[in-house]
Amino acid sequence: MMKAYLLLYNAACGAGWLFCIVRTLALLSSEGSVGSIYAGVGQVLVISQTAMLLEIWHSLFGLVPSPVAVVILQVGSRIFVVWGALFWVPACQQHWSLVLIVMSWGITEVVRYAFYFCSLLGSVPYPIFWLRYSLFMVLYPTGITGEILQVLVAMGAHWKVANPLWYRMCLIILLLYVPGSPGMIGNMWGNRKRSFKKRNAGRDEPQGVVWPKTKSGDRSSMATNRGILAAAAAAGPGTVEAASKISEEKKWRFAYKKHVLDHVTQSLQSPDACLAMARAGLEAAQTSFRFLREGHPEMSMKDAMEKLGENIFDIAELKGEQCVYSKPELTLSYGAPMLGKPYYQFEEQRKNKISGTKLREQLDKWVEYGTLEPDVADALKTLQMKQGDWLDLSDMYFVLLGAASAMGPLTFLLSLGANVVAVARPGALRGIFDKARDSPGKLIFPVQKDVDWKGMVAKQDFDALAKASGCDLLTQAPEIAAWVCSVAPGKRLTIGNYTYLDGALHVQIAVACDCIMQRLCAERKDTAVAFLGTPTDAHVVTRGAAEAAVTAHEKAPFWMKLWEAAGVLQQNKPRTVGNLHFMDSIVPDQGPNYILSKRLQHWRAMVARADGHVASSNVSPSTATSSVTSNASFAAAYGGMHIFRPMEVAYQELSLSLMGALLIHDLRNPKSAANPATPLPHPLCLFQATGFHGGIWRCPYSITSIGVPSAIKYYLTVFRPQILAAMAAAASLVQYGIAGSLPWPVGALLRLVPAAVIAPLAALAQALSVPL
């Protein structure tokens, strides 16, 4: 029914605009003047443009995926021109700028509505697609110019005398065109880039790990994402009924979070049910995802790992040039006491080291503040006591899937003399070579068969070596698995997944890594697995953390309660299943693909541990990496989170050193939660243990709700002068709009504008037939 409505709406609006174009061209060719155009098309133009108000409703209620703010800006500016100028002012109807807006708006809308109409039918012809994302380069500037001229004509010819208040409001609205117009054009440039990339990507089938085709013939992610979680649910206590709820969810992108929380709740019903769901989810992922390779039929990932697992790489080595420390010491990169302070104030100290007594004191401060759990401090203190033996990693072998990851332990492990098996692309390996050389560790990496890698190392021709080395997890997963299984025979391997890619690719590479891990665990029974947990997930938490969050909410200051009363802040309320508690820290904006990739990692860690493998998966804190802080919204939220005790944002150096230390503790300490011999109340308690959550578990309000107040605090602190100036400008505009006068400082400044600046503007207005 809704599809039929949208088809009718797009067809009707497109027909209206097409009429305006054809009729305008006919009138211009027959009469050669603008005077008769409005009489010929005005009524249809006004109706067609006013009908676009429905598009705000379409966006607001999810009928279309367009952002509400963008739609309001686009439609609002047009409605302002039509009903604030053109409809009421005869001079506008006779001005030549009418042709500009009719043709610019008309061509834009005919193409846009044709694009939407074809999209609803399932296929957009390339000419319409190209026009949709290319014509704006000409039609947006011409349309905006026509809009501005129409309003200026209305102001000078009518509103200046007829309604001075509206005259002033028009002037204020025109000022908004200064930032708004470039923003709209920039938005379309971004849409063009993304749309062409998506369309071109779909033209040729990708190779390697891909999403399965849906009923419509594309390889979109939502149906499979939903299906994998449904398969896991079906194996749990909710059985088919729970799976049906997931499978029948129509708006998965926006509703996935509640189903993930239900999944955790179901998993906590019993340890056996949890493991059964994990195994079912992993099986569904490996059988659902497909593997494509030229010359071979399409097959499931599970089949590809069995049929295409030929070792096509040789094993190359690169030894570090530094000496192994005779007395290794546990150090963390933490240069200043950030507790309760914004992290960005300590930029210069971020690489400072703490060790010995200072390290133990800092651990105690973190525990007291609530930034990490007591067992984290205990684990690191134990590691510190054993540091002479446990931190000499020359006897340990680590396989790093995504070795160049910003949050991977590569540098930490190499600095302690570890043997690191780097699985990375050729381009990434070049930088890894430099890190390995400047360390006491040893790097092991895949190289093409029959390549004289030893000669390249002897000549220090690392550029050539990088080009002949490396591999691709997405396209060579079966071969990488075979190669990894052949590395360091007789040695115990620890294989960790540290990969990250945007969007759907994140799940694809997670599936590839899972298949590699599964094969290695099957062939080498002493293999350990490792993952880096995200704090923005639904984790089982300690009883102490759950109670601390409730207490913190009860004692929250008045300003926080005001934000809560306004509906912004939401209590960080633990959910209880039996004797266990878990927190909902899922950030919906991260999307269902991100959370699925993390589910796959959780499932593999629990299954591997249940099968007798050591499984390290510690939760890391919110970390100010360059990729995160490059997003202005995230950077602002991170910059103000310290106002919510016990939140602390960590620099990358701290996260890497601390999480690396916890990894070593998990592997060295036979009593760690990672060891399968250590009893756990429930498999999900693996992710409860040694969690450096950065305060998320004990915060009075949820991580999803503290972003806005945190960002406001950041902006008010860092951009206070700019905000005050903007407020003064806004107050001046309000005063001008209401009273027709400006504050005396502003008026005095405007009187200083020389006549030489005003005269050319007046001449331009006269040339454009715009009355002033």
Number of C-alpha atoms within 10 A of each C-alpha: 6 8 12 9 10 17 19 13 18 21 16 15 21 23 18 21 27 18 17 26 21 13 15 21 15 14 17 15 10 9 11 11 13 18 18 16 23 23 11 15 20 18 12 16 21 16 13 20 20 16 15 20 16 12 18 23 15 17 18 17 11 14 14 15 10 14 12 17 11 15 18 18 15 15 18 16 18 21 19 15 20 21 14 20 24 25 15 14 19 16 19 25 24 18 22 19 22 22 21 20 24 22 22 23 23 26 21 21 22 22 22 19 21 22 23 21 21 17 14 15 11 9 12 16 11 11 10 17 22 16 15 22 20 14 14 20 12 10 19 20 15 17 24 19 15 24 24 16 24 27 26 23 26 27 28 15 18 20 22 15 11 11 11 17 16 16 22 21 18 21 16 16 13 16 12 11 16 10 9 15 16 13 13 17 15 12 12 18 16 12 13 18 11 12 15 14 11 11 12 10 11 12 8 8 12 14 15 24 27 27 24 21 16 13 8 8 8 11 16 15 21 18 18 20 24 23 20 25 28 27 26 29 33 21 22 25 19 18 16 15 13 22 23 16 12 26 19 11 15 12 10 19 16 14 14 23 20 15 20 22 19 16 23 20 18 20 27 26 17 18 15 15 19 28 23 20 27 28 20 21 26 24 15 19 30 20 16 21 21 22 28 19 17 10 6 10 9 16 19 20 25 20 16 23 24 11 11 15 17 14 16 14 21 17 18 20 17 18 18 21 13 14 13 19 14 8 10 18 19 23 18 21 21 24 16 18 12 16 19 16 18 17 22 17 12 16 11 10 12 19 17 14 18 18 16 13 9 12 21 17 14 17 21 16 16 23 19 13 18 27 26 30 27 20 15 20 24 15 20 22 18 14 23 23 14 16 17 15 13 19 24 20 20 17 10 17 22 26 25 23 25 24 25 23 16 16 21 23 25 26 21 19 28 25 24 21 27 25 26 29 27 25 24 24 19 21 15 17 24 20 14 20 20 12 17 25 17 17 23 22 27 23 26 21 25 25 23 18 14 8 15 13 24 13 11 15 16 9 9 11 12 18 15 14 24 21 15 17 25 23 23 16 26 19 19 20 27 27 22 27 23 20 21 25 20 15 19 14 10 9 13 16 26 25 25 24 23 21 22 17 12 10 14 20 19 18 29 24 26 28 25 28 25 23 23 26 26 15 17 24 22 14 11 15 13 17 21 27 27 26 22 22 23 21 24 23 21 23 25 28 23 21 14 13 23 23 16 17 26 19 14 19 20 12 12 16 10 9 9 20 17 12 16 15 11 9 10 17 22 18 18 24 21 21 17 15 16 9 8 19 22 27 25 24 19 22 19 18 10 12 17 25 22 21 24 23 22 20 21 22 24 20 25 25 28 27 22 21 22 16 13 16 22 26 30 31 29 27 24 23 27 23 21 21 16 12 10 14 16 11 10 11 14 16 19 21 21 27 28 29 27 22 19 21 21 25 29 31 26 22 22 20 20 22 25 23 21 22 26 22 22 24 21 19 25 24 22 17 16 14 14 22 24 32 23 19 15 10 12 15 11 18 24 24 19 25 22 22 24 27 30 31 25 24 30 29 37 33 28 28 25 22 24 18 19 24 21 18 20 21 21 15 19 22 17 15 13 13 11 12 11 12 14 12 11 12 12 14 14 13 14 17 21 17 14 18 20 13 12 14 14 17 14 10 8 13 12 11 9 11 9 8 10 9 9 8 9 10 11 11 11 14 12 11 16 12 9 14 14 22 15 13
